[in-house]
Amino acid sequence: MEVGYQVGQVVLRDTISLQQQWQEHLEQFRASRDAGFDIYCWAHHYLIDPFQRFQPFPILARLAAEPGSMKLATSVLLLPLMNPVDVAEQVATLDHISEGRFILGLGLGYRPEESEAFNTTMAHRAARSSEALELMIRLWTEEEVTHHGRFFHVSGARPTARPYQQPHPPIWLAAMSDAAIRRVGREGHTLFIGPAQPFETIRRQIDLYHQTLEDHGHQRPEDMVIVREFFCGESRAEALEAARRGFETKYRVYEQHGLQGTDDELTSKITGDLEGLMDDTFIVGSPDECVEQIARYRELGFTHISLRLFYPEMSRKEVLDHIELVGREVLPTVHEL
């Protein structure tokens, strides 16, 4: 099983300078690479106050210059906000810079502020994303493309950059709701399950995904991906205590932002009975307990898991110690699953 190091929006504005934040991200990248993580996964948002954040393409291009063979992923890029011609050529460029180590994770986003800023609407997210991805694949694989769709238009387009990987980098499509699961299945892409669904919901959604693939004549992709909130400690009690503050801060802000899937019941568990939520949704515990929980997802058919190890208000030392512990006590066993 391959393991990603998931970097999300967790640095609160004005707690450290942006330059210090960048230097610490670079340090985390090197530490996660040395610890044995397989993929470095970078999230994507705009106007994400009270967090401060960098954009994925420049960051991943810079990290591609670092030594090592760790893959680089957008996890996930908010495609409905973007122009598919630009994304197609940016992706092709980054795929060459990384010599084929790039993975394109895509999602719809959940914040009206972002849709407004890019002159679109939440209601158009799924349709824009599907049309954009279809056009991008054509730009990567065809000599000349004419496309006149609902949102995007090109006539006789001849792309100036094609990907290093053929026919294109791996594509992961993020989904949380049943409607999103069906869309991924209809389009035949690799499913990327988000962080908020409980275990039994995921089991049911995998069945829905497989049935939708079959109904639309698609073979099951070789890979299936999940991202999980994660905290490892020497004991379960230690991990719970260390994780609680960061989880509460993060999801309180996400609730304010209107994260889909964070309903009242889930929010109340996060801010109240955090321990009761662990078995369903988050991975928290001793190294052996974390491995056991990850193994449950492997049994469901997941080939990749991306883990968040860094939460609001964690110190530099706490983050690096966490990465080192996971690299020493968790990754060697997970890689054998």
N, C-alpha and C positions, 0 to 999 in steps of 0.2 A: 504494500500500500504506500502511495506517495503522500508526503505531508507538506503542506504549504504553511508559510508564516504570513498570517493575514494582518495587514496594516490598515486600520480604519481611522475614522475621525474621532480622536480621543484627547487631543492636546487642547486644553482650555485656553482661550485667548488671554494674552498678557501674563500667563504663568511663566513662560520663558520666551526669549526672543525667537523670531523666525529662523535666524541663522543658527542659533543653538539647537533649535528643533531639527533643522536639516542635518547638522553634525551628529545628533543623536540617532536620527534615522539611518544615516550612513553606518554608524557604529552597530546598530541593530542588524542591519543587512549583513555586515561582516561576521557578527557573532552567530547569526542564524545559519549562514553558510558554513561556518566552521563547526557548528553543532550538528550538522547533517540534514538540515531541512532541504527539501527537493525543489521548492518553488517559493518565490517571493511575490506575494499577492498585494497589489496596491489598489485601494478603493478610489472612488471618484464622486465628488460633490462640488457644488458651487454655493457661495453665500451661506456657509454652514455654521454661522455664529450660534453659540458661543465658542465653537471650536475654530482653530486655525489650521489651514491645510494647504498642501501643494498638489499640483495637477499631475496626472499619471504619466503622460508621454515623455515630458522632459526628465522626470525622475527615473523612469525605467531605462531611458536611453543612457543616462549617466551611469546607472548601476550596471548596465551591460558592459561597461569598460572595466569593471572590477574583475580580478582573477576569479577563476572557478567556473563550474558548469551549472550552477543553479538556474533553473528556469525562471522566467519573469512573466507575470500575469496581471492583466487588469481584472480586478475582482471587487466590483464590476464597473465597466464603462457604461455610462448612461446614454445609450445610443439615441433615444428619442429626442435628445437635446441637440444632436449634432448633425452635420452634413455628411452623408455617406461617402461622397467623393473624397472629401478631406480625410475622413477616418480610414478609408481604404488605402490611401497613399501613405498616411502616417503609419498605419499598421505594417504595410509593406516595407517602409523605411526601417522601422524598429526591428522587424524580423531579420533584416539584413545586418543591422548593427549588432544584434545579439547572435548572429549566425544560426538562426533557427531555434532559439530557445524561448520564443515568445508564445504565449497563450492569450487568446482574446476572450475574456469573460465579459458578457453583456447583460445589462439589466434595464428595467424600465424607470426606476426612481419612484419616489413617493412624496415629493415635496412640491406643492403648487408654486412656491416662490421660484423654483428653478424653471418650471415650465413657462411661467410668465416672463422671466428674464430672457428666455430664448424664443419668445413670440410663438409659443404653442400652448396646448392645453393638456391637462391630465387625461381627458377623455380620448385624446388621440395617441396616447403613449404606445399602446400595443400595435396599432395599425402603422404608425410611423416606424417603429422598430422593425417590424416584419418586412416592410417595403424597403427600408434602408439596408437591411442585411441581405435581402435578395439582390439588390443592386450591387452591393459590395462584392458578393461572390461572383457575379457576372463580370465585374471590373477586374477581378483577380484571374479569371479563367477564360475570358473571351477576347478575341483580337479587337473587336469594335463593338460598342454597346450603344443601342438606342433604347431609351426607357422613358415613357411618359405615363407616370402614375398619379396617384392622388396627391402626393406630397413632393415628389422629386422628378426632375426632368433632365435628361441628357440626350443629345443627338449626335450620333457618329463619334462617340467618345472613345479615345484610345489612351488607356492609362499610361502614365509616365513611370510608374513603379509597380512591380509585381512582387509577391512575397518570396522569400528564400525557401520556405517550406511549400511543397506542392501537394494539392492545389492551393492550399492556404494554411495558416496556422490553425491549431485546434480551436474550436469555438465552444464555449460553455454558455448556456443560457440560464440565467437565474430565474427562480420561480418560488413563490410562497403560497399563493392562492391556488385553488383547484383550476380556475380559469387559466392561470398562467401555466400550470402543469400541462393542461391540454394543448395550449399553444405550442409549447416546446415539443410535445409529441407529434402534433400535426406537421411541424416543420422538420422533424427528424433529427434534431440536434442533441448534443450531450446535455443532460439535465444537471443543473447546479442548484442544490437546495440551500435556501437561506438559513439564518441563524435562529429563527424564532419558533419553528414548528416543533411540537413534541414528537417523541419517538413513534407513537402509534399513528399519529397523523402522517408522518413520513412513510411508514410502512404502507398505509392506504394510498398515499399519493404515488408511490412507486408502481403499485398495481394499476392505477389510473394512467400513468405515463406509459407503461408497457402496453396496455390495451389500446391507447390512442395511437401509439406507433404502429401497432398491428392493423388497426382500422384504416390507417392511411398508407399502408404498404411499405413502411420503413423497417429496415433491420434495426435491431437494438444496437446502439453505439457501444463500442468497447468500454468506454469510460462512463462513470457517473460520479458526481462531485458533491461534497457537502462542506459547509463552513459551520463551525461551532465556537461558541464562547467557551473558553478553556482556562482553567487555573489549576496548577499542580503544586503541591506542597509535600513536605516530608510525611504529613498525615492529613486525613480528611479534615479534621478540625482546624489545622493550621491553614489549609487551602481555603476553607470557607471563610475564615476570619480575614485572610489577606484579600480575598476576592470581593467581599461584600461591598465595600465602599465604592470601588471602581464600577461594579455592575450597577449599583443603585444610581450613581451619577450619570453614567452613560445612558441608561434606559429612561431616566427621568427626562433628559434632554430629547431623546428620540421620541418619547411620548408627546412632548411639546411640539415636535416637528411633524407629528402625525404619521409615524411609522405604521404602515399597514401590517397587520398580524400582531401588533402589540395591543390587544384588546384589554378591557378593564380587568379581566381575571388574571391575565398574564402580568400586567403592570402591578396588580396588588401582590402577586407572589414575589415579584422582583424586589419590591420595596418592603415586603413583609416577610413571608415565609420563603426566603431565598433557598434554604436547604431543601425544602419540599419541591422546588423546581428542578433541582439538579438531576434527578433520575430521569426526568422527562426531556429536558431541553439542553442544559449546559453540561459540560464535562468538567467536573471538579473533584479532586481527591488526591490521594497518594499516587505515586507513580504506577503501582500495580493496579489501583482502581481506575486510573485514567486509561491504561492500556485495555482493561476489561471493557470499559465503556466504548472506546474506539472500535474494539473488536465487534461489538454489536452492529455497528454501521457497516463494517466489512462483510458481515454475514448477510446484510440486506443487499449487497452487491456494489457498494461504493468502492471505487478504486483510488480515489483521492479524498483527502480531508484537509481542509485549511483551518488552522487554529489561531485564535486571537490570544496573544500572551501579554498584551500591553493595554492598560486601562487608565482612565483619567487619574491624575495625581500620583501615579507611580513614579518613584525616583529612578534615575538612571541606573543605580546599583541594583534596585529591585528588578528592573527589566532584564538586565544582563544576567543576574543570578537565576532568574526564571528560565531564560533561554538555555543557560548552561545545565540546569537541572533536567530540563526536558530532553536536551541532547544526550545527556549521560544516561538517564534512567527510563526514558519513554521511547525515543525514536528507534533505537536498535531493535526493539521487539516489534514495534508497529511496522517497520519495514519488512518484517518476515511474515506479516499477516497475508 
